[in-house]
Amino acid sequence: MSETISPLENYGERIRTLRERQEINQEQLAELTETTPEMMERIEQSIAHPSFSMIERLAKALNVPYEHLVRHIWPAQIIRLHEAGAKIIDLPSS
């Protein structure tokens, strides 16, 4: 039986804070991360869960280390699995 592991609560607030520090709006961040403004809004509201590849793009666009951002989104258990090369199914959130 598989268990569901959810991202940390309120991770979207951290992304919003970092975006505001860069003085860019959601539309600009969406463009920089190759997603839609609607998806960026859902991520900042902690509704849509960003994949590891999205976190990489967010970190680059927000000028923060990947490790810093991933620690604010996913629990250590998932990060360790990802680093160990475990297959993590990345389903889009609804």
TORMI-114262 format. One record per residue (C-alpha): residue in one letter; x, y, z. Coordinates in Angstrom, 1 decimal. Layout:
BEGIN
+----+--------+--------+--------+
! aa !      X !      Y !      Z !
+----+--------+--------+--------+
!  A !      X !      Y !      Z !
...
+----+--------+--------+--------+
This chain:
BEGIN
+----+--------+--------+--------+
! aa !      X !      Y !      Z !
+----+--------+--------+--------+
!  M !    0.0 !    0.0 !    0.0 !
!  S !    1.4 !    3.4 !   -0.9 !
!  E !    1.2 !    6.4 !    1.2 !
!  T !    0.6 !   10.0 !    0.1 !
!  I !    3.2 !   12.6 !    1.2 !
!  S !    2.1 !   16.2 !    0.9 !
!  P !    4.2 !   19.2 !    0.6 !
!  L !    4.8 !   21.4 !    3.7 !
!  E !    2.0 !   23.8 !    4.5 !
!  N !    2.1 !   27.4 !    3.3 !
!  Y !    5.0 !   26.9 !    0.9 !
!  G !    3.4 !   29.3 !   -1.5 !
!  E !    3.9 !   32.2 !    1.0 !
!  R !    7.7 !   31.6 !    0.7 !
!  I !    7.6 !   31.6 !   -3.1 !
!  R !    5.5 !   34.8 !   -3.1 !
!  T !    7.9 !   36.5 !   -0.6 !
!  L !   10.9 !   35.6 !   -2.8 !
!  R !    9.0 !   36.8 !   -5.9 !
!  E !    8.2 !   40.1 !   -4.3 !
!  R !   11.8 !   40.6 !   -3.2 !
!  Q !   12.8 !   40.2 !   -6.9 !
!  E !   10.2 !   42.9 !   -7.7 !
!  I !    8.5 !   40.7 !  -10.4 !
!  N !    4.8 !   39.9 !  -10.7 !
!  Q !    3.2 !   36.5 !  -11.1 !
!  E !    2.9 !   36.8 !  -14.9 !
!  Q !    6.7 !   37.5 !  -15.2 !
!  L !    7.5 !   34.6 !  -12.9 !
!  A !    5.2 !   32.3 !  -14.9 !
!  E !    7.0 !   33.3 !  -18.1 !
!  L !   10.5 !   32.7 !  -16.5 !
!  T !    9.4 !   29.3 !  -15.3 !
!  E !    7.6 !   28.3 !  -18.5 !
!  T !    4.2 !   27.9 !  -16.9 !
!  T !    0.9 !   29.9 !  -16.9 !
!  P !    0.0 !   32.8 !  -14.6 !
!  E !   -2.9 !   30.6 !  -13.3 !
!  M !   -0.6 !   27.8 !  -12.3 !
!  M !    1.8 !   30.3 !  -10.6 !
!  E !   -1.2 !   31.7 !   -8.7 !
!  R !   -2.1 !   28.1 !   -7.6 !
!  I !    1.4 !   27.5 !   -6.5 !
!  E !    1.5 !   30.7 !   -4.4 !
!  Q !   -1.7 !   29.7 !   -2.8 !
!  S !   -0.2 !   26.3 !   -1.9 !
!  I !   -2.9 !   24.6 !   -4.0 !
!  A !   -0.7 !   23.2 !   -6.8 !
!  H !    2.3 !   21.3 !   -5.7 !
!  P !    5.4 !   22.1 !   -7.7 !
!  S !    7.5 !   19.3 !   -9.1 !
!  F !   11.2 !   19.0 !   -8.6 !
!  S !   11.8 !   20.3 !  -12.1 !
!  M !    9.5 !   23.3 !  -11.4 !
!  I !   11.3 !   24.0 !   -8.2 !
!  E !   14.6 !   24.1 !  -10.2 !
!  R !   13.0 !   26.7 !  -12.5 !
!  L !   11.6 !   28.7 !   -9.6 !
!  A !   15.0 !   28.7 !   -7.8 !
!  K !   16.7 !   30.0 !  -11.0 !
!  A !   14.1 !   32.7 !  -11.6 !
!  L !   14.1 !   33.8 !   -8.0 !
!  N !   17.9 !   33.7 !   -7.6 !
!  V !   18.0 !   31.3 !   -4.7 !
!  P !   19.7 !   28.0 !   -4.3 !
!  Y !   17.6 !   25.0 !   -5.3 !
!  E !   18.3 !   23.4 !   -1.9 !
!  H !   16.9 !   26.4 !   -0.1 !
!  L !   13.6 !   26.4 !   -2.0 !
!  V !   13.1 !   22.6 !   -2.0 !
!  R !   13.5 !   22.5 !    1.8 !
!  H !   10.6 !   25.0 !    2.1 !
!  I !    8.3 !   22.9 !   -0.1 !
!  W !    8.9 !   19.2 !    0.4 !
!  P !    9.5 !   17.3 !    3.6 !
!  A !   12.9 !   15.8 !    4.2 !
!  Q !   11.6 !   12.3 !    3.6 !
!  I !   10.7 !   13.1 !    0.0 !
!  I !   13.9 !   15.0 !   -0.6 !
!  R !   16.0 !   12.0 !    0.5 !
!  L !   14.1 !    9.7 !   -1.8 !
!  H !   14.6 !   12.1 !   -4.7 !
!  E !   18.3 !   12.5 !   -4.0 !
!  A !   18.6 !    8.7 !   -3.8 !
!  G !   17.2 !    8.4 !   -7.3 !
!  A !   13.9 !    6.8 !   -6.2 !
!  K !   11.2 !    7.0 !   -8.7 !
!  I !    8.7 !    9.6 !   -7.4 !
!  I !    5.5 !    9.9 !   -9.4 !
!  D !    4.9 !   13.5 !  -10.0 !
!  L !    1.2 !   13.9 !  -10.6 !
!  P !   -0.3 !   17.3 !  -11.3 !
!  S !   -2.5 !   18.6 !   -8.5 !
!  S !   -6.0 !   19.7 !   -9.1 !
+----+--------+--------+--------+
